[in-house]
Amino acid sequence: AARPAGGVAGVCLLWAALSGVVALAAEALPPIAPIVYRSFDASAKESRIYVKHPSDPAPQLIHHTPGIIYHVKWSPDGREIMFNLVPLAGPGGDGDALYTLRANGLDITRVTPPRGLDAHIQGHTWGPYRGQVTYVTRDDGSGVAWVVDLANLDVPRKIIGPGGTFHLPPAWSPDRSRIAYAWAAWEGAAIDLWVADADGTNATRLTQQARATHPSWSPDGTRVVCVTILDDPHGELTVIDPTNPEEHIRLTDNGDGERGAVWLPDGRWIAYLVNRNIHLVTADGKEHHSLDLDVEPHAPGAFDWYDPTRPVRALGMSPQQW
């Protein structure tokens, strides 16, 4: 069946059109595209999904539901949003699930089958190929990655590394030939960032006991940004070259607990979440700026930045069970 029409593909306006940005020369700012984020209303015990277009005076509520939404992701064509929902505890619950909905909040579709209350979806991403989704579940303490075709939801395929466990969402390289992922040799072991070919070969460890998570590739596929926890209990952003992981750049060092990094399509800027607000930092760590989205009840808890140059292309090796 054809995918629904509409979406935000091709939208790319000057950063100055977005209100609430710290003053800076317009030519230094990245092009802007729509942002999707989720917030949680503790009093109502419900999650809400907002979309903020550059021309919108305020974020637009497109979906709300009881339970906790942890991650939201634009589809490569900008027509859909994928999110994972943890339902409120109660009789008849069937655990976490992934859903897609159109960018206008309509046509919600469940992606994952019922897995029981002991199953937990840690994260997800689109790809590796068009019409596919990769997600990570934790069943009985073990993190397993899956790939599922949206046209055939009944047959998810496992991607399993030898004798270890995945943590949080992985990230496919722009050409879909490699995957960056957080990995531990066993439950309770140190979590580090790895990069491997799509079939699991040529796995390379990029960090050493850094509790590294939430990777995002640079648009040219040469570097990865991730959240690391080294000598500080809070997360900081680090940029790593997979061909020379010893030469890494630490972008933040403020102890605020950064998370959810997204490398922007211009290649110069990285967006991330800290203190319930979305911030920007250049890939060399020299410039920092923030967006003014920390307004109740709109304060973001997780976000994604639409990238019209980030299509899922049928290149690279086909993922298979490792």
C-alpha positions as CSV (number, residue, x, y, z in Angstrom):
1,A,0.0,0.0,0.0
2,A,1.2,3.5,-0.7
3,R,2.5,5.6,2.1
4,P,0.3,8.6,3.1
5,A,0.9,11.8,1.3
6,G,2.0,15.0,2.9
7,G,4.8,15.7,5.4
8,V,7.6,18.2,5.7
9,A,10.1,17.1,3.1
10,G,11.9,20.0,1.5
11,V,11.2,22.5,4.3
12,C,14.3,24.4,5.0
13,L,14.1,28.0,6.3
14,L,16.6,30.5,7.8
15,W,17.3,29.9,11.5
16,A,16.3,33.5,12.2
17,A,12.7,32.5,11.5
18,L,12.6,30.4,14.7
19,S,11.9,32.6,17.7
20,G,13.8,32.3,20.9
21,V,17.3,31.7,19.6
22,V,20.2,33.3,21.3
23,A,21.4,36.2,19.2
24,L,24.0,35.4,16.6
25,A,24.9,36.5,13.1
26,A,22.4,34.9,10.8
27,E,25.0,33.6,8.4
28,A,26.6,31.5,11.1
29,L,23.4,29.6,12.0
30,P,22.3,26.3,10.4
31,P,19.3,26.0,8.2
32,I,16.2,25.0,10.2
33,A,13.8,22.2,9.7
34,P,10.8,21.0,11.8
35,I,11.5,19.6,15.2
36,V,9.4,16.8,16.9
37,Y,9.5,16.3,20.6
38,R,7.6,14.6,23.4
39,S,6.7,15.9,26.9
40,F,5.1,14.2,29.9
41,D,2.4,15.6,32.1
42,A,2.9,13.9,35.4
43,S,-0.4,15.2,36.8
44,A,-2.4,13.8,33.9
45,K,-0.1,10.8,33.5
46,E,0.0,11.3,29.8
47,S,2.6,11.9,27.1
48,R,2.2,14.5,24.4
49,I,3.9,14.8,21.0
50,Y,4.6,18.3,19.6
51,V,5.8,19.5,16.2
52,K,7.6,22.9,15.9
53,H,7.9,24.3,12.4
54,P,10.2,27.3,11.8
55,S,7.2,29.5,11.0
56,D,5.0,28.3,14.0
57,P,4.8,30.8,16.8
58,A,4.4,27.9,19.2
59,P,4.8,24.1,19.1
60,Q,1.7,22.3,17.8
61,L,0.2,19.4,19.8
62,I,-0.4,16.5,17.4
63,H,-0.9,13.5,19.7
64,H,-1.5,12.7,23.4
65,T,-2.0,9.4,25.1
66,P,-1.8,7.9,28.6
67,G,1.6,6.4,29.4
68,I,5.1,7.4,28.8
69,I,6.6,8.1,25.4
70,Y,10.4,7.9,25.5
71,H,11.7,8.5,22.0
72,V,10.3,10.2,18.8
73,K,11.8,9.9,15.3
74,W,11.0,11.5,12.0
75,S,10.7,9.2,9.1
76,P,13.3,9.9,6.3
77,D,10.6,11.4,4.1
78,G,9.1,13.6,6.9
79,R,5.7,12.1,6.4
80,E,5.5,10.0,9.6
81,I,6.8,10.0,13.2
82,M,7.7,6.8,15.1
83,F,7.5,6.6,18.9
84,N,7.6,4.0,21.6
85,L,5.0,4.0,24.4
86,V,5.2,2.5,27.8
87,P,1.6,2.0,29.0
88,L,0.5,2.7,32.5
89,A,0.5,-0.4,34.7
90,G,-2.8,-2.2,34.9
91,P,-4.8,-5.3,34.0
92,G,-4.6,-6.4,30.4
93,G,-1.3,-4.6,29.7
94,D,1.0,-6.0,27.0
95,G,4.2,-4.1,27.6
96,D,6.0,-1.5,25.5
97,A,5.2,-1.0,21.8
98,L,6.3,1.0,18.8
99,Y,3.8,3.1,16.8
100,T,3.9,5.3,13.7
101,L,1.6,8.2,13.0
102,R,1.4,10.7,10.2
103,A,3.0,14.1,10.8
104,N,-0.4,15.6,11.3
105,G,-1.2,13.2,14.1
106,L,-3.5,10.9,12.2
107,D,-3.4,7.2,11.2
108,I,-1.7,5.6,14.2
109,T,-0.3,2.1,13.4
110,R,1.2,-0.3,15.9
111,V,4.6,-1.7,14.6
112,T,5.6,-4.2,17.3
113,P,3.6,-7.2,18.5
114,P,2.5,-7.7,22.1
115,R,5.5,-9.0,24.1
116,G,4.3,-9.1,27.7
117,L,4.8,-6.7,30.6
118,D,8.5,-7.9,31.1
119,A,9.5,-6.6,27.6
120,H,10.9,-3.1,27.3
121,I,11.7,-1.2,24.1
122,Q,14.8,0.9,24.8
123,G,15.0,2.7,21.5
124,H,14.4,2.7,17.8
125,T,15.4,4.3,14.5
126,W,14.3,4.2,10.9
127,G,16.1,1.9,8.4
128,P,18.4,0.4,7.3
129,Y,16.3,0.4,4.1
130,R,13.1,2.3,3.1
131,G,10.1,0.9,4.9
132,Q,12.2,-0.7,7.7
133,V,12.6,0.0,11.4
134,T,15.4,-1.1,13.8
135,Y,14.6,-1.2,17.5
136,V,16.1,-2.6,20.7
137,T,14.2,-4.6,23.3
138,R,15.2,-5.8,26.8
139,D,13.8,-9.2,27.6
140,D,14.9,-10.8,30.9
141,G,17.8,-8.3,31.2
142,S,19.2,-9.0,27.7
143,G,19.2,-6.2,25.0
144,V,18.3,-7.5,21.5
145,A,18.2,-5.5,18.3
146,W,15.5,-6.2,15.7
147,V,14.8,-5.1,12.1
148,V,11.2,-5.2,10.9
149,D,9.6,-4.4,7.5
150,L,6.6,-2.1,7.9
151,A,4.9,-4.1,5.1
152,N,5.4,-7.4,7.0
153,L,5.2,-6.6,10.7
154,D,4.7,-10.3,11.7
155,V,8.3,-11.2,10.9
156,P,10.8,-9.2,12.8
157,R,14.4,-10.3,12.4
158,K,17.0,-10.3,15.2
159,I,20.4,-8.7,15.0
160,I,22.5,-10.2,17.8
161,G,26.1,-9.6,18.6
162,P,28.1,-12.5,20.1
163,G,27.4,-13.0,23.8
164,G,26.4,-9.5,24.7
165,T,23.6,-7.0,24.9
166,F,22.5,-3.9,23.0
167,H,21.6,-0.7,24.9
168,L,19.4,2.1,23.7
169,P,18.8,3.0,20.0
170,P,21.5,2.2,17.4
171,A,22.3,4.5,14.4
172,W,22.8,3.5,10.8
173,S,25.4,5.3,8.8
174,P,24.2,7.6,6.0
175,D,24.8,4.9,3.3
176,R,23.4,2.2,5.6
177,S,26.5,0.1,5.3
178,R,27.5,0.4,9.0
179,I,25.8,0.6,12.4
180,A,26.9,2.4,15.5
181,Y,25.5,0.9,18.8
182,A,26.0,0.8,22.5
183,W,27.1,-2.6,23.6
184,A,28.0,-4.5,26.8
185,A,29.7,-7.9,26.9
186,W,27.2,-9.1,29.5
187,E,24.4,-7.6,31.6
188,G,26.0,-5.2,34.1
189,A,29.3,-4.9,32.2
190,A,30.6,-1.5,31.0
191,I,28.6,0.0,28.1
192,D,30.7,1.2,25.2
193,L,30.2,2.5,21.7
194,W,30.9,0.1,18.8
195,V,30.7,0.4,15.0
196,A,30.3,-2.6,12.7
197,D,29.3,-3.4,9.1
198,A,25.7,-4.1,8.6
199,D,26.2,-7.9,8.7
200,G,28.1,-7.6,12.1
201,T,31.6,-8.0,10.7
202,N,34.5,-5.7,11.3
203,A,33.2,-4.6,14.7
204,T,35.3,-1.9,16.2
205,R,35.2,-0.6,19.8
206,L,35.3,3.2,19.9
207,T,35.2,3.8,23.7
208,Q,36.7,2.2,26.8
209,Q,34.3,1.9,29.8
210,A,32.7,5.2,28.8
211,R,29.0,4.3,29.3
212,A,28.5,5.6,25.7
213,T,25.0,5.8,24.2
214,H,22.8,7.6,21.7
215,P,25.1,7.7,18.7
216,S,24.4,9.9,15.7
217,W,26.5,9.9,12.4
218,S,27.9,13.0,10.7
219,P,26.2,13.6,7.3
220,D,29.4,12.4,5.5
221,G,29.6,9.2,7.6
222,T,33.1,9.9,8.9
223,R,32.4,10.7,12.5
224,V,29.9,9.7,15.3
225,V,28.7,11.9,18.2
226,C,27.5,10.1,21.3
227,V,26.7,10.7,25.0
228,T,29.5,9.5,27.3
229,I,29.8,9.3,31.1
230,L,33.4,9.3,32.1
231,D,34.6,11.0,35.3
232,D,31.3,12.7,35.8
233,P,28.0,11.1,36.7
234,H,26.3,13.2,34.0
235,G,26.3,12.6,30.3
236,E,28.6,14.8,28.0
237,L,28.8,14.9,24.2
238,T,31.8,13.4,22.5
239,V,32.7,13.2,18.8
240,I,34.7,10.2,17.6
241,D,36.3,9.2,14.3
242,P,35.8,5.5,13.9
243,T,39.1,5.1,12.0
244,N,41.0,6.8,14.9
245,P,38.9,6.5,18.1
246,E,41.7,7.7,20.4
247,E,41.5,11.2,18.9
248,H,38.1,12.2,20.1
249,I,36.6,15.7,20.9
250,R,34.6,16.3,24.0
251,L,32.0,19.0,23.1
252,T,30.5,19.7,26.5
253,D,31.9,19.7,30.0
254,N,29.3,21.3,32.2
255,G,27.8,18.4,34.3
256,D,24.3,19.1,33.2
257,G,23.6,15.7,31.7
258,E,23.4,16.0,27.9
259,R,21.5,13.4,26.0
260,G,19.8,12.7,22.6
261,A,22.4,14.1,20.2
262,V,21.4,14.7,16.6
263,W,24.0,15.7,14.0
264,L,22.4,18.3,11.7
265,P,22.5,18.1,7.9
266,D,24.9,21.0,7.4
267,G,27.6,18.9,9.2
268,R,28.7,21.8,11.4
269,W,26.1,21.8,14.1
270,I,24.9,19.1,16.6
271,A,21.6,19.4,18.5
272,Y,21.1,17.9,21.9
273,L,18.8,18.0,24.9
274,V,19.7,19.3,28.3
275,N,17.7,20.8,31.2
276,R,14.5,20.3,29.3
277,N,15.6,22.4,26.4
278,I,17.2,21.9,23.0
279,H,20.7,23.2,22.5
280,L,23.2,23.5,19.6
281,V,26.9,23.0,19.6
282,T,29.4,23.1,16.7
283,A,31.2,19.9,15.9
284,D,34.4,21.4,17.2
285,G,32.8,22.4,20.5
286,K,33.6,26.1,20.1
287,E,30.1,27.6,19.8
288,H,27.0,26.9,21.9
289,H,23.5,28.2,21.6
290,S,20.0,27.2,22.9
291,L,16.4,27.2,21.7
292,D,13.7,28.6,23.9
293,L,11.3,25.7,24.1
294,D,11.4,25.3,27.9
295,V,7.8,26.6,28.3
296,E,5.3,24.4,30.2
297,P,3.6,22.3,29.2
298,H,5.8,22.1,26.1
299,A,9.2,21.3,27.7
300,P,10.8,18.6,25.6
301,G,11.9,15.3,27.1
302,A,13.2,13.7,23.8
303,F,13.3,15.1,20.3
304,D,14.3,14.6,16.7
305,W,15.3,17.2,14.1
306,Y,14.0,16.6,10.6
307,D,16.8,16.2,8.0
308,P,15.6,16.3,4.3
309,T,19.1,15.1,3.3
310,R,18.8,11.9,5.3
311,P,16.9,9.5,3.0
312,V,17.1,5.8,3.6
313,R,19.0,4.5,0.6
314,A,19.3,0.9,-0.5
315,L,23.1,0.7,-0.3
316,G,25.5,-1.3,1.7
317,M,25.2,-4.8,3.0
318,S,21.9,-6.3,4.0
319,P,21.6,-6.7,7.8
320,Q,21.3,-10.2,9.0
321,Q,21.6,-12.2,12.2
322,W,25.2,-11.8,13.5
